[in-house]
């Protein structure tokens, strides 16, 4: 039985991107699941590695900042797949 953590991270990232209303595509890469995320004119890449590590790539933008906040929340084990994060709630206020 494999480590469920990468699947948990994958689910959290996918759920988060969908809640943000961003367009995205998914690709399988060697040792990673890749999300190409677009929101407005901004584009970023989020990769979930088989180790459970989340890597965010792309030029500086509000989209990248938001995905970095997601990464930080996951690393601090603060995310459940269907929960809004504190910074998401602030954005809706």
PDB file of N, CA, C and O in Angstrom:
ATOM      1  N   UNK A   1       0.840  -1.185   0.000  1.00  0.00           N
ATOM      2  CA  UNK A   1       0.000   0.000   0.000  1.00  0.00           C
ATOM      3  C   UNK A   1       0.882   1.244   0.000  1.00  0.00           C
ATOM      4  O   UNK A   1       1.791   1.364   0.821  1.00  0.00           O
ATOM      5  N   UNK A   2       0.613   2.172  -0.922  1.00  0.00           N
ATOM      6  CA  UNK A   2       1.450   3.356  -1.062  1.00  0.00           C
ATOM      7  C   UNK A   2       1.126   4.427  -0.036  1.00  0.00           C
ATOM      8  O   UNK A   2       0.191   4.299   0.755  1.00  0.00           O
ATOM      9  N   UNK A   3       1.910   5.467  -0.069  1.00  0.00           N
ATOM     10  CA  UNK A   3       1.723   6.605   0.817  1.00  0.00           C
ATOM     11  C   UNK A   3       0.514   7.413   0.342  1.00  0.00           C
ATOM     12  O   UNK A   3       0.515   7.883  -0.796  1.00  0.00           O
ATOM     13  N   UNK A   4      -0.520   7.590   1.176  1.00  0.00           N
ATOM     14  CA  UNK A   4      -1.706   8.332   0.746  1.00  0.00           C
ATOM     15  C   UNK A   4      -1.491   9.847   0.720  1.00  0.00           C
ATOM     16  O   UNK A   4      -2.314  10.580   0.172  1.00  0.00           O
ATOM     17  N   UNK A   5      -0.396  10.315   1.307  1.00  0.00           N
ATOM     18  CA  UNK A   5      -0.176  11.756   1.418  1.00  0.00           C
ATOM     19  C   UNK A   5      -0.166  12.470   0.071  1.00  0.00           C
ATOM     20  O   UNK A   5      -0.829  13.499  -0.060  1.00  0.00           O
ATOM     21  N   UNK A   6       0.567  11.965  -0.956  1.00  0.00           N
ATOM     22  CA  UNK A   6       0.512  12.682  -2.238  1.00  0.00           C
ATOM     23  C   UNK A   6      -0.900  12.802  -2.807  1.00  0.00           C
ATOM     24  O   UNK A   6      -1.243  13.837  -3.377  1.00  0.00           O
ATOM     25  N   UNK A   7      -1.726  11.760  -2.663  1.00  0.00           N
ATOM     26  CA  UNK A   7      -3.104  11.842  -3.145  1.00  0.00           C
ATOM     27  C   UNK A   7      -3.895  12.873  -2.359  1.00  0.00           C
ATOM     28  O   UNK A   7      -4.754  13.557  -2.918  1.00  0.00           O
ATOM     29  N   UNK A   8      -3.615  12.990  -1.072  1.00  0.00           N
ATOM     30  CA  UNK A   8      -4.279  13.992  -0.244  1.00  0.00           C
ATOM     31  C   UNK A   8      -3.897  15.392  -0.729  1.00  0.00           C
ATOM     32  O   UNK A   8      -4.759  16.254  -0.895  1.00  0.00           O
ATOM     33  N   UNK A   9      -2.604  15.610  -0.952  1.00  0.00           N
ATOM     34  CA  UNK A   9      -2.136  16.914  -1.435  1.00  0.00           C
ATOM     35  C   UNK A   9      -2.736  17.202  -2.811  1.00  0.00           C
ATOM     36  O   UNK A   9      -3.192  18.315  -3.070  1.00  0.00           O
ATOM     37  N   UNK A  10      -2.734  16.203  -3.689  1.00  0.00           N
ATOM     38  CA  UNK A  10      -3.319  16.356  -5.019  1.00  0.00           C
ATOM     39  C   UNK A  10      -4.784  16.800  -4.905  1.00  0.00           C
ATOM     40  O   UNK A  10      -5.202  17.735  -5.587  1.00  0.00           O
ATOM     41  N   UNK A  11      -5.552  16.141  -4.058  1.00  0.00           N
ATOM     42  CA  UNK A  11      -6.962  16.492  -3.875  1.00  0.00           C
ATOM     43  C   UNK A  11      -7.135  17.895  -3.330  1.00  0.00           C
ATOM     44  O   UNK A  11      -8.043  18.619  -3.740  1.00  0.00           O
ATOM     45  N   UNK A  12      -6.260  18.283  -2.400  1.00  0.00           N
ATOM     46  CA  UNK A  12      -6.342  19.627  -1.828  1.00  0.00           C
ATOM     47  C   UNK A  12      -6.054  20.691  -2.886  1.00  0.00           C
ATOM     48  O   UNK A  12      -6.752  21.702  -2.962  1.00  0.00           O
ATOM     49  N   UNK A  13      -5.032  20.459  -3.695  1.00  0.00           N
ATOM     50  CA  UNK A  13      -4.667  21.424  -4.731  1.00  0.00           C
ATOM     51  C   UNK A  13      -5.786  21.541  -5.763  1.00  0.00           C
ATOM     52  O   UNK A  13      -6.170  22.646  -6.145  1.00  0.00           O
ATOM     53  N   UNK A  14      -6.299  20.420  -6.203  1.00  0.00           N
ATOM     54  CA  UNK A  14      -7.365  20.429  -7.220  1.00  0.00           C
ATOM     55  C   UNK A  14      -8.617  21.134  -6.690  1.00  0.00           C
ATOM     56  O   UNK A  14      -9.199  21.968  -7.382  1.00  0.00           O
ATOM     57  N   UNK A  15      -9.022  20.804  -5.485  1.00  0.00           N
ATOM     58  CA  UNK A  15     -10.198  21.423  -4.881  1.00  0.00           C
ATOM     59  C   UNK A  15     -10.008  22.934  -4.745  1.00  0.00           C
ATOM     60  O   UNK A  15     -10.921  23.711  -5.029  1.00  0.00           O
ATOM     61  N   UNK A  16      -8.833  23.337  -4.316  1.00  0.00           N
ATOM     62  CA  UNK A  16      -8.540  24.757  -4.137  1.00  0.00           C
ATOM     63  C   UNK A  16      -8.629  25.500  -5.472  1.00  0.00           C
ATOM     64  O   UNK A  16      -9.267  26.549  -5.560  1.00  0.00           O
ATOM     65  N   UNK A  17      -7.991  24.957  -6.505  1.00  0.00           N
ATOM     66  CA  UNK A  17      -8.001  25.611  -7.815  1.00  0.00           C
ATOM     67  C   UNK A  17      -9.439  25.748  -8.329  1.00  0.00           C
ATOM     68  O   UNK A  17      -9.810  26.784  -8.881  1.00  0.00           O
ATOM     69  N   UNK A  18     -10.235  24.710  -8.145  1.00  0.00           N
ATOM     70  CA  UNK A  18     -11.631  24.767  -8.593  1.00  0.00           C
ATOM     71  C   UNK A  18     -12.414  25.820  -7.813  1.00  0.00           C
ATOM     72  O   UNK A  18     -13.222  26.538  -8.402  1.00  0.00           O
ATOM     73  N   UNK A  19     -12.193  25.927  -6.511  1.00  0.00           N
ATOM     74  CA  UNK A  19     -12.894  26.946  -5.707  1.00  0.00           C
ATOM     75  C   UNK A  19     -12.525  28.358  -6.141  1.00  0.00           C
ATOM     76  O   UNK A  19     -13.340  29.276  -6.039  1.00  0.00           O
ATOM     77  N   UNK A  20     -11.303  28.532  -6.623  1.00  0.00           N
ATOM     78  CA  UNK A  20     -10.852  29.854  -7.060  1.00  0.00           C
ATOM     79  C   UNK A  20     -11.455  30.253  -8.399  1.00  0.00           C
ATOM     80  O   UNK A  20     -11.374  31.416  -8.795  1.00  0.00           O
ATOM     81  N   UNK A  21     -12.058  29.298  -9.098  1.00  0.00           N
ATOM     82  CA  UNK A  21     -12.646  29.582 -10.405  1.00  0.00           C
ATOM     83  C   UNK A  21     -11.606  29.710 -11.502  1.00  0.00           C
ATOM     84  O   UNK A  21     -11.876  30.280 -12.559  1.00  0.00           O
ATOM     85  N   UNK A  22     -10.420  29.181 -11.251  1.00  0.00           N
ATOM     86  CA  UNK A  22      -9.343  29.241 -12.240  1.00  0.00           C
ATOM     87  C   UNK A  22      -9.508  28.130 -13.271  1.00  0.00           C
ATOM     88  O   UNK A  22     -10.020  27.054 -12.962  1.00  0.00           O
ATOM     89  N   UNK A  23      -9.075  28.399 -14.485  1.00  0.00           N
ATOM     90  CA  UNK A  23      -9.032  27.359 -15.510  1.00  0.00           C
ATOM     91  C   UNK A  23      -7.751  26.572 -15.289  1.00  0.00           C
ATOM     92  O   UNK A  23      -6.731  27.135 -14.894  1.00  0.00           O
ATOM     93  N   UNK A  24      -7.803  25.266 -15.544  1.00  0.00           N
ATOM     94  CA  UNK A  24      -6.602  24.462 -15.359  1.00  0.00           C
ATOM     95  C   UNK A  24      -6.659  23.212 -16.218  1.00  0.00           C
ATOM     96  O   UNK A  24      -7.726  22.751 -16.624  1.00  0.00           O
ATOM     97  N   UNK A  25      -5.479  22.683 -16.479  1.00  0.00           N
ATOM     98  CA  UNK A  25      -5.359  21.371 -17.101  1.00  0.00           C
ATOM     99  C   UNK A  25      -4.433  20.547 -16.223  1.00  0.00           C
ATOM    100  O   UNK A  25      -3.583  21.086 -15.514  1.00  0.00           O
ATOM    101  N   UNK A  26      -4.608  19.242 -16.278  1.00  0.00           N
ATOM    102  CA  UNK A  26      -3.784  18.326 -15.490  1.00  0.00           C
ATOM    103  C   UNK A  26      -2.962  17.463 -16.424  1.00  0.00           C
ATOM    104  O   UNK A  26      -3.420  17.074 -17.499  1.00  0.00           O
ATOM    105  N   UNK A  27      -1.741  17.169 -16.002  1.00  0.00           N
ATOM    106  CA  UNK A  27      -0.865  16.293 -16.775  1.00  0.00           C
ATOM    107  C   UNK A  27      -0.131  15.372 -15.814  1.00  0.00           C
ATOM    108  O   UNK A  27       0.184  15.750 -14.686  1.00  0.00           O
ATOM    109  N   UNK A  28       0.132  14.172 -16.275  1.00  0.00           N
ATOM    110  CA  UNK A  28       0.979  13.245 -15.525  1.00  0.00           C
ATOM    111  C   UNK A  28       2.409  13.454 -15.972  1.00  0.00           C
ATOM    112  O   UNK A  28       2.689  13.464 -17.171  1.00  0.00           O
ATOM    113  N   UNK A  29       3.306  13.619 -15.039  1.00  0.00           N
ATOM    114  CA  UNK A  29       4.725  13.691 -15.332  1.00  0.00           C
ATOM    115  C   UNK A  29       5.414  12.611 -14.515  1.00  0.00           C
ATOM    116  O   UNK A  29       4.821  12.030 -13.606  1.00  0.00           O
ATOM    117  N   UNK A  30       6.652  12.352 -14.842  1.00  0.00           N
ATOM    118  CA  UNK A  30       7.397  11.367 -14.064  1.00  0.00           C
ATOM    119  C   UNK A  30       7.512  11.881 -12.624  1.00  0.00           C
ATOM    120  O   UNK A  30       8.051  12.962 -12.388  1.00  0.00           O
ATOM    121  N   UNK A  31       7.013  11.117 -11.686  1.00  0.00           N
ATOM    122  CA  UNK A  31       7.061  11.421 -10.256  1.00  0.00           C
ATOM    123  C   UNK A  31       6.247  12.640  -9.846  1.00  0.00           C
ATOM    124  O   UNK A  31       6.438  13.150  -8.741  1.00  0.00           O
ATOM    125  N   UNK A  32       5.336  13.130 -10.704  1.00  0.00           N
ATOM    126  CA  UNK A  32       4.559  14.317 -10.331  1.00  0.00           C
ATOM    127  C   UNK A  32       3.240  14.370 -11.095  1.00  0.00           C
ATOM    128  O   UNK A  32       3.100  13.827 -12.190  1.00  0.00           O
ATOM    129  N   UNK A  33       2.278  15.050 -10.466  1.00  0.00           N
ATOM    130  CA  UNK A  33       1.032  15.423 -11.133  1.00  0.00           C
ATOM    131  C   UNK A  33       1.098  16.933 -11.289  1.00  0.00           C
ATOM    132  O   UNK A  33       1.340  17.656 -10.322  1.00  0.00           O
ATOM    133  N   UNK A  34       0.882  17.402 -12.508  1.00  0.00           N
ATOM    134  CA  UNK A  34       1.076  18.817 -12.827  1.00  0.00           C
ATOM    135  C   UNK A  34      -0.251  19.489 -13.145  1.00  0.00           C
ATOM    136  O   UNK A  34      -1.069  18.956 -13.895  1.00  0.00           O
ATOM    137  N   UNK A  35      -0.449  20.657 -12.568  1.00  0.00           N
ATOM    138  CA  UNK A  35      -1.588  21.516 -12.881  1.00  0.00           C
ATOM    139  C   UNK A  35      -1.061  22.757 -13.586  1.00  0.00           C
ATOM    140  O   UNK A  35      -0.222  23.467 -13.032  1.00  0.00           O
ATOM    141  N   UNK A  36      -1.536  23.033 -14.797  1.00  0.00           N
ATOM    142  CA  UNK A  36      -1.274  24.307 -15.459  1.00  0.00           C
ATOM    143  C   UNK A  36      -2.494  25.168 -15.159  1.00  0.00           C
ATOM    144  O   UNK A  36      -3.596  24.887 -15.632  1.00  0.00           O
ATOM    145  N   UNK A  37      -2.290  26.212 -14.373  1.00  0.00           N
ATOM    146  CA  UNK A  37      -3.386  27.025 -13.856  1.00  0.00           C
ATOM    147  C   UNK A  37      -3.374  28.398 -14.516  1.00  0.00           C
ATOM    148  O   UNK A  37      -2.330  29.042 -14.624  1.00  0.00           O
ATOM    149  N   UNK A  38      -4.560  28.839 -14.958  1.00  0.00           N
ATOM    150  CA  UNK A  38      -4.683  30.174 -15.535  1.00  0.00           C
ATOM    151  C   UNK A  38      -5.823  30.905 -14.845  1.00  0.00           C
ATOM    152  O   UNK A  38      -6.923  30.377 -14.686  1.00  0.00           O
ATOM    153  N   UNK A  39      -5.529  32.140 -14.439  1.00  0.00           N
ATOM    154  CA  UNK A  39      -6.546  32.993 -13.834  1.00  0.00           C
ATOM    155  C   UNK A  39      -6.333  34.386 -14.418  1.00  0.00           C
ATOM    156  O   UNK A  39      -5.338  35.045 -14.117  1.00  0.00           O
ATOM    157  N   UNK A  40      -7.262  34.827 -15.247  1.00  0.00           N
ATOM    158  CA  UNK A  40      -7.072  36.093 -15.951  1.00  0.00           C
ATOM    159  C   UNK A  40      -5.883  35.962 -16.890  1.00  0.00           C
ATOM    160  O   UNK A  40      -5.812  35.027 -17.687  1.00  0.00           O
ATOM    161  N   UNK A  41      -4.947  36.906 -16.792  1.00  0.00           N
ATOM    162  CA  UNK A  41      -3.755  36.873 -17.639  1.00  0.00           C
ATOM    163  C   UNK A  41      -2.619  36.086 -17.005  1.00  0.00           C
ATOM    164  O   UNK A  41      -1.591  35.864 -17.645  1.00  0.00           O
ATOM    165  N   UNK A  42      -2.785  35.666 -15.771  1.00  0.00           N
ATOM    166  CA  UNK A  42      -1.718  34.978 -15.038  1.00  0.00           C
ATOM    167  C   UNK A  42      -1.755  33.472 -15.279  1.00  0.00           C
ATOM    168  O   UNK A  42      -2.821  32.862 -15.358  1.00  0.00           O
ATOM    169  N   UNK A  43      -0.569  32.894 -15.393  1.00  0.00           N
ATOM    170  CA  UNK A  43      -0.426  31.452 -15.553  1.00  0.00           C
ATOM    171  C   UNK A  43       0.641  30.955 -14.590  1.00  0.00           C
ATOM    172  O   UNK A  43       1.703  31.564 -14.465  1.00  0.00           O
ATOM    173  N   UNK A  44       0.360  29.853 -13.911  1.00  0.00           N
ATOM    174  CA  UNK A  44       1.320  29.225 -13.008  1.00  0.00           C
ATOM    175  C   UNK A  44       1.227  27.712 -13.164  1.00  0.00           C
ATOM    176  O   UNK A  44       0.265  27.178 -13.717  1.00  0.00           O
ATOM    177  N   UNK A  45       2.244  27.049 -12.667  1.00  0.00           N
ATOM    178  CA  UNK A  45       2.273  25.595 -12.642  1.00  0.00           C
ATOM    179  C   UNK A  45       2.374  25.159 -11.193  1.00  0.00           C
ATOM    180  O   UNK A  45       3.197  25.673 -10.435  1.00  0.00           O
ATOM    181  N   UNK A  46       1.535  24.208 -10.810  1.00  0.00           N
ATOM    182  CA  UNK A  46       1.609  23.590  -9.483  1.00  0.00           C
ATOM    183  C   UNK A  46       1.885  22.110  -9.700  1.00  0.00           C
ATOM    184  O   UNK A  46       1.126  21.422 -10.382  1.00  0.00           O
ATOM    185  N   UNK A  47       2.978  21.623  -9.115  1.00  0.00           N
ATOM    186  CA  UNK A  47       3.335  20.215  -9.254  1.00  0.00           C
ATOM    187  C   UNK A  47       3.265  19.537  -7.894  1.00  0.00           C
ATOM    188  O   UNK A  47       3.830  20.018  -6.912  1.00  0.00           O
ATOM    189  N   UNK A  48       2.557  18.404  -7.855  1.00  0.00           N
ATOM    190  CA  UNK A  48       2.485  17.574  -6.658  1.00  0.00           C
ATOM    191  C   UNK A  48       3.355  16.349  -6.932  1.00  0.00           C
ATOM    192  O   UNK A  48       3.030  15.520  -7.782  1.00  0.00           O
ATOM    193  N   UNK A  49       4.455  16.248  -6.207  1.00  0.00           N
ATOM    194  CA  UNK A  49       5.390  15.143  -6.402  1.00  0.00           C
ATOM    195  C   UNK A  49       4.966  13.915  -5.604  1.00  0.00           C
ATOM    196  O   UNK A  49       4.184  14.013  -4.658  1.00  0.00           O
ATOM    197  N   UNK A  50       5.489  12.764  -5.996  1.00  0.00           N
ATOM    198  CA  UNK A  50       5.150  11.499  -5.330  1.00  0.00           C
ATOM    199  C   UNK A  50       5.564  11.504  -3.865  1.00  0.00           C
ATOM    200  O   UNK A  50       5.081  10.687  -3.082  1.00  0.00           O
ATOM    201  N   UNK A  51       6.450  12.414  -3.489  1.00  0.00           N
ATOM    202  CA  UNK A  51       6.873  12.539  -2.089  1.00  0.00           C
ATOM    203  C   UNK A  51       5.870  13.333  -1.259  1.00  0.00           C
ATOM    204  O   UNK A  51       5.963  13.371  -0.032  1.00  0.00           O
ATOM    205  N   UNK A  52       4.891  13.980  -1.944  1.00  0.00           N
ATOM    206  CA  UNK A  52       3.930  14.826  -1.251  1.00  0.00           C
ATOM    207  C   UNK A  52       4.322  16.293  -1.290  1.00  0.00           C
ATOM    208  O   UNK A  52       3.595  17.144  -0.779  1.00  0.00           O
ATOM    209  N   UNK A  53       5.467  16.594  -1.891  1.00  0.00           N
ATOM    210  CA  UNK A  53       5.939  17.971  -2.002  1.00  0.00           C
ATOM    211  C   UNK A  53       5.134  18.716  -3.063  1.00  0.00           C
ATOM    212  O   UNK A  53       4.829  18.171  -4.123  1.00  0.00           O
ATOM    213  N   UNK A  54       4.797  19.956  -2.766  1.00  0.00           N
ATOM    214  CA  UNK A  54       4.102  20.826  -3.710  1.00  0.00           C
ATOM    215  C   UNK A  54       5.072  21.907  -4.152  1.00  0.00           C
ATOM    216  O   UNK A  54       5.680  22.580  -3.320  1.00  0.00           O
ATOM    217  N   UNK A  55       5.218  22.076  -5.462  1.00  0.00           N
ATOM    218  CA  UNK A  55       6.090  23.110  -6.008  1.00  0.00           C
ATOM    219  C   UNK A  55       5.259  24.037  -6.880  1.00  0.00           C
ATOM    220  O   UNK A  55       4.458  23.584  -7.698  1.00  0.00           O
ATOM    221  N   UNK A  56       5.456  25.354  -6.697  1.00  0.00           N
ATOM    222  CA  UNK A  56       4.746  26.361  -7.474  1.00  0.00           C
ATOM    223  C   UNK A  56       5.748  27.038  -8.396  1.00  0.00           C
ATOM    224  O   UNK A  56       6.817  27.457  -7.952  1.00  0.00           O
ATOM    225  N   UNK A  57       5.410  27.147  -9.681  1.00  0.00           N
ATOM    226  CA  UNK A  57       6.285  27.789 -10.660  1.00  0.00           C
ATOM    227  C   UNK A  57       5.507  28.853 -11.408  1.00  0.00           C
ATOM    228  O   UNK A  57       4.298  28.729 -11.603  1.00  0.00           O
ATOM    229  N   UNK A  58       6.201  29.896 -11.825  1.00  0.00           N
ATOM    230  CA  UNK A  58       5.580  30.946 -12.623  1.00  0.00           C
ATOM    231  C   UNK A  58       6.104  32.300 -12.222  1.00  0.00           C
ATOM    232  O   UNK A  58       6.776  32.446 -11.201  1.00  0.00           O
ATOM    233  N   UNK A  59       5.788  33.299 -13.042  1.00  0.00           N
ATOM    234  CA  UNK A  59       6.246  34.652 -12.744  1.00  0.00           C
ATOM    235  C   UNK A  59       5.402  35.247 -11.621  1.00  0.00           C
ATOM    236  O   UNK A  59       4.294  34.792 -11.340  1.00  0.00           O
ATOM    237  N   UNK A  60       5.956  36.272 -10.994  1.00  0.00           N
ATOM    238  CA  UNK A  60       5.282  36.923  -9.868  1.00  0.00           C
ATOM    239  C   UNK A  60       3.914  37.438 -10.299  1.00  0.00           C
ATOM    240  O   UNK A  60       3.795  38.160 -11.289  1.00  0.00           O
ATOM    241  N   UNK A  61       2.885  37.060  -9.546  1.00  0.00           N
ATOM    242  CA  UNK A  61       1.518  37.493  -9.835  1.00  0.00           C
ATOM    243  C   UNK A  61       0.663  37.199  -8.611  1.00  0.00           C
ATOM    244  O   UNK A  61       1.094  36.508  -7.689  1.00  0.00           O
ATOM    245  N   UNK A  62      -0.551  37.731  -8.613  1.00  0.00           N
ATOM    246  CA  UNK A  62      -1.454  37.438  -7.501  1.00  0.00           C
ATOM    247  C   UNK A  62      -1.819  35.948  -7.496  1.00  0.00           C
ATOM    248  O   UNK A  62      -2.028  35.368  -6.431  1.00  0.00           O
ATOM    249  N   UNK A  63      -1.894  35.328  -8.681  1.00  0.00           N
ATOM    250  CA  UNK A  63      -2.166  33.892  -8.748  1.00  0.00           C
ATOM    251  C   UNK A  63      -1.043  33.114  -8.056  1.00  0.00           C
ATOM    252  O   UNK A  63      -1.312  32.216  -7.259  1.00  0.00           O
ATOM    253  N   UNK A  64       0.194  33.451  -8.354  1.00  0.00           N
ATOM    254  CA  UNK A  64       1.313  32.748  -7.726  1.00  0.00           C
ATOM    255  C   UNK A  64       1.305  32.970  -6.217  1.00  0.00           C
ATOM    256  O   UNK A  64       1.555  32.033  -5.459  1.00  0.00           O
ATOM    257  N   UNK A  65       1.023  34.186  -5.770  1.00  0.00           N
ATOM    258  CA  UNK A  65       0.953  34.471  -4.331  1.00  0.00           C
ATOM    259  C   UNK A  65      -0.113  33.608  -3.666  1.00  0.00           C
ATOM    260  O   UNK A  65       0.109  33.067  -2.582  1.00  0.00           O
ATOM    261  N   UNK A  66      -1.262  33.479  -4.310  1.00  0.00           N
ATOM    262  CA  UNK A  66      -2.349  32.665  -3.765  1.00  0.00           C
ATOM    263  C   UNK A  66      -1.949  31.202  -3.694  1.00  0.00           C
ATOM    264  O   UNK A  66      -2.225  30.536  -2.695  1.00  0.00           O
ATOM    265  N   UNK A  67      -1.298  30.685  -4.743  1.00  0.00           N
ATOM    266  CA  UNK A  67      -0.858  29.287  -4.736  1.00  0.00           C
ATOM    267  C   UNK A  67       0.251  29.069  -3.699  1.00  0.00           C
ATOM    268  O   UNK A  67       0.339  27.992  -3.110  1.00  0.00           O
ATOM    269  N   UNK A  68       1.086  30.069  -3.474  1.00  0.00           N
ATOM    270  CA  UNK A  68       2.120  29.963  -2.432  1.00  0.00           C
ATOM    271  C   UNK A  68       1.472  29.892  -1.044  1.00  0.00           C
ATOM    272  O   UNK A  68       1.952  29.174  -0.167  1.00  0.00           O
ATOM    273  N   UNK A  69       0.376  30.645  -0.852  1.00  0.00           N
ATOM    274  CA  UNK A  69      -0.350  30.565   0.423  1.00  0.00           C
ATOM    275  C   UNK A  69      -0.938  29.172   0.609  1.00  0.00           C
ATOM    276  O   UNK A  69      -0.933  28.637   1.717  1.00  0.00           O
ATOM    277  N   UNK A  70      -1.441  28.587  -0.466  1.00  0.00           N
ATOM    278  CA  UNK A  70      -1.955  27.220  -0.409  1.00  0.00           C
ATOM    279  C   UNK A  70      -0.838  26.266  -0.010  1.00  0.00           C
ATOM    280  O   UNK A  70      -1.027  25.413   0.857  1.00  0.00           O
ATOM    281  N   UNK A  71       0.324  26.406  -0.640  1.00  0.00           N
ATOM    282  CA  UNK A  71       1.469  25.544  -0.333  1.00  0.00           C
ATOM    283  C   UNK A  71       1.830  25.642   1.147  1.00  0.00           C
ATOM    284  O   UNK A  71       2.058  24.630   1.808  1.00  0.00           O
ATOM    285  N   UNK A  72       1.878  26.864   1.654  1.00  0.00           N
ATOM    286  CA  UNK A  72       2.204  27.077   3.065  1.00  0.00           C
ATOM    287  C   UNK A  72       1.170  26.412   3.973  1.00  0.00           C
ATOM    288  O   UNK A  72       1.525  25.790   4.975  1.00  0.00           O
ATOM    289  N   UNK A  73      -0.104  26.543   3.621  1.00  0.00           N
ATOM    290  CA  UNK A  73      -1.159  25.925   4.422  1.00  0.00           C
ATOM    291  C   UNK A  73      -1.031  24.404   4.418  1.00  0.00           C
ATOM    292  O   UNK A  73      -1.197  23.766   5.458  1.00  0.00           O
ATOM    293  N   UNK A  74      -0.738  23.821   3.261  1.00  0.00           N
ATOM    294  CA  UNK A  74      -0.570  22.366   3.172  1.00  0.00           C
ATOM    295  C   UNK A  74       0.626  21.923   3.993  1.00  0.00           C
ATOM    296  O   UNK A  74       0.553  20.926   4.711  1.00  0.00           O
ATOM    297  N   UNK A  75       1.739  22.664   3.893  1.00  0.00           N
ATOM    298  CA  UNK A  75       2.939  22.306   4.647  1.00  0.00           C
ATOM    299  C   UNK A  75       2.709  22.391   6.148  1.00  0.00           C
ATOM    300  O   UNK A  75       3.339  21.666   6.919  1.00  0.00           O
ATOM    301  N   UNK A  76       1.805  23.278   6.566  1.00  0.00           N
ATOM    302  CA  UNK A  76       1.462  23.401   7.982  1.00  0.00           C
ATOM    303  C   UNK A  76       0.295  22.508   8.364  1.00  0.00           C
ATOM    304  O   UNK A  76      -0.236  22.606   9.471  1.00  0.00           O
ATOM    305  N   UNK A  77      -0.108  21.623   7.434  1.00  0.00           N
ATOM    306  CA  UNK A  77      -1.182  20.656   7.641  1.00  0.00           C
ATOM    307  C   UNK A  77      -2.487  21.327   8.044  1.00  0.00           C
ATOM    308  O   UNK A  77      -3.223  20.815   8.888  1.00  0.00           O
ATOM    309  N   UNK A  78      -2.771  22.484   7.431  1.00  0.00           N
ATOM    310  CA  UNK A  78      -3.962  23.249   7.796  1.00  0.00           C
ATOM    311  C   UNK A  78      -5.104  23.087   6.800  1.00  0.00           C
ATOM    312  O   UNK A  78      -6.142  23.731   6.955  1.00  0.00           O
ATOM    313  N   UNK A  79      -4.941  22.250   5.788  1.00  0.00           N
ATOM    314  CA  UNK A  79      -5.933  22.192   4.720  1.00  0.00           C
ATOM    315  C   UNK A  79      -6.676  20.861   4.720  1.00  0.00           C
ATOM    316  O   UNK A  79      -6.071  19.795   4.834  1.00  0.00           O
ATOM    317  N   UNK A  80      -7.976  20.941   4.590  1.00  0.00           N
ATOM    318  CA  UNK A  80      -8.801  19.781   4.287  1.00  0.00           C
ATOM    319  C   UNK A  80      -9.413  20.058   2.929  1.00  0.00           C
ATOM    320  O   UNK A  80      -9.681  21.215   2.603  1.00  0.00           O
ATOM    321  N   UNK A  81      -9.640  19.037   2.133  1.00  0.00           N
ATOM    322  CA  UNK A  81      -9.998  19.201   0.719  1.00  0.00           C
ATOM    323  C   UNK A  81     -11.157  20.165   0.464  1.00  0.00           C
ATOM    324  O   UNK A  81     -11.114  20.913  -0.512  1.00  0.00           O
ATOM    325  N   UNK A  82     -12.173  20.171   1.295  1.00  0.00           N
ATOM    326  CA  UNK A  82     -13.342  20.991   0.996  1.00  0.00           C
ATOM    327  C   UNK A  82     -13.502  22.193   1.912  1.00  0.00           C
ATOM    328  O   UNK A  82     -14.569  22.807   1.932  1.00  0.00           O
ATOM    329  N   UNK A  83     -12.469  22.545   2.672  1.00  0.00           N
ATOM    330  CA  UNK A  83     -12.572  23.683   3.576  1.00  0.00           C
ATOM    331  C   UNK A  83     -12.004  24.934   2.935  1.00  0.00           C
ATOM    332  O   UNK A  83     -11.020  24.878   2.198  1.00  0.00           O
ATOM    333  N   UNK A  84     -12.642  26.079   3.226  1.00  0.00           N
ATOM    334  CA  UNK A  84     -12.076  27.343   2.807  1.00  0.00           C
ATOM    335  C   UNK A  84     -10.929  27.680   3.751  1.00  0.00           C
ATOM    336  O   UNK A  84     -11.010  27.437   4.955  1.00  0.00           O
ATOM    337  N   UNK A  85      -9.879  28.232   3.202  1.00  0.00           N
ATOM    338  CA  UNK A  85      -8.745  28.662   4.004  1.00  0.00           C
ATOM    339  C   UNK A  85      -8.989  30.091   4.479  1.00  0.00           C
ATOM    340  O   UNK A  85      -9.742  30.830   3.844  1.00  0.00           O
ATOM    341  N   UNK A  86      -8.369  30.490   5.581  1.00  0.00           N
ATOM    342  CA  UNK A  86      -8.602  31.853   6.093  1.00  0.00           C
ATOM    343  C   UNK A  86      -8.392  32.944   5.047  1.00  0.00           C
ATOM    344  O   UNK A  86      -9.165  33.901   5.002  1.00  0.00           O
ATOM    345  N   UNK A  87      -7.378  32.826   4.216  1.00  0.00           N
ATOM    346  CA  UNK A  87      -7.150  33.872   3.215  1.00  0.00           C
ATOM    347  C   UNK A  87      -8.190  33.831   2.102  1.00  0.00           C
ATOM    348  O   UNK A  87      -8.408  34.844   1.437  1.00  0.00           O
ATOM    349  N   UNK A  88      -8.840  32.681   1.880  1.00  0.00           N
ATOM    350  CA  UNK A  88      -9.937  32.616   0.909  1.00  0.00           C
ATOM    351  C   UNK A  88     -11.158  33.332   1.470  1.00  0.00           C
ATOM    352  O   UNK A  88     -11.838  34.068   0.755  1.00  0.00           O
ATOM    353  N   UNK A  89     -11.430  33.115   2.745  1.00  0.00           N
ATOM    354  CA  UNK A  89     -12.583  33.749   3.394  1.00  0.00           C
ATOM    355  C   UNK A  89     -12.436  35.262   3.359  1.00  0.00           C
ATOM    356  O   UNK A  89     -13.408  35.973   3.105  1.00  0.00           O
ATOM    357  N   UNK A  90     -11.207  35.770   3.616  1.00  0.00           N
ATOM    358  CA  UNK A  90     -10.955  37.211   3.554  1.00  0.00           C
ATOM    359  C   UNK A  90     -11.255  37.757   2.170  1.00  0.00           C
ATOM    360  O   UNK A  90     -11.788  38.860   2.050  1.00  0.00           O
ATOM    361  N   UNK A  91     -10.929  37.017   1.127  1.00  0.00           N
ATOM    362  CA  UNK A  91     -11.152  37.463  -0.240  1.00  0.00           C
ATOM    363  C   UNK A  91     -12.645  37.607  -0.556  1.00  0.00           C
ATOM    364  O   UNK A  91     -13.025  38.438  -1.381  1.00  0.00           O
ATOM    365  N   UNK A  92     -13.486  36.805   0.093  1.00  0.00           N
ATOM    366  CA  UNK A  92     -14.926  36.855  -0.145  1.00  0.00           C
ATOM    367  C   UNK A  92     -15.606  37.946   0.661  1.00  0.00           C
ATOM    368  O   UNK A  92     -16.755  38.287   0.382  1.00  0.00           O
ATOM    369  N   UNK A  93     -14.925  38.499   1.653  1.00  0.00           N
ATOM    370  CA  UNK A  93     -15.525  39.506   2.550  1.00  0.00           C
ATOM    371  C   UNK A  93     -15.705  40.834   1.873  1.00  0.00           C
ATOM    372  O   UNK A  93     -16.194  41.780   2.491  1.00  0.00           O
TER     373      UNK A  93
END
